[in-house]
């Protein structure tokens, strides 16, 4: 019986150590949750919106080819979708340029 109690004691201590190490370690500087970067979230949202717009253009072309739309409606809708796509691409380019500028500035600060 004493061997069984000894094994139980060792097992209990092992569990306490396994649970206690992460709780009491010096990891106070590590964050468990990192707030999302607003620019990165906007970039992801714009990429999704770009894909949606391109798919809408493809669907519009299909609808026109299957005679679901008149030529005037097709031209108007296509023009609007193309303008929206261009605006989205310009915003994406601006965000990517800003991200590159921030990275180069942080690299220069690290070197200095």
Protein Blocks (a to p, Z undefined) as FASTA:
>chain_A
ZZmmmmmmmmmmmmmmmmmmmmmmccklpcfbdcddfklmmmmmmmmmmmmmmmmmmmmm
mmmmnopacfklmmmmmmmmmmmmmmmmmmmmmmmmmmmmmmmmmmmmmmZZ
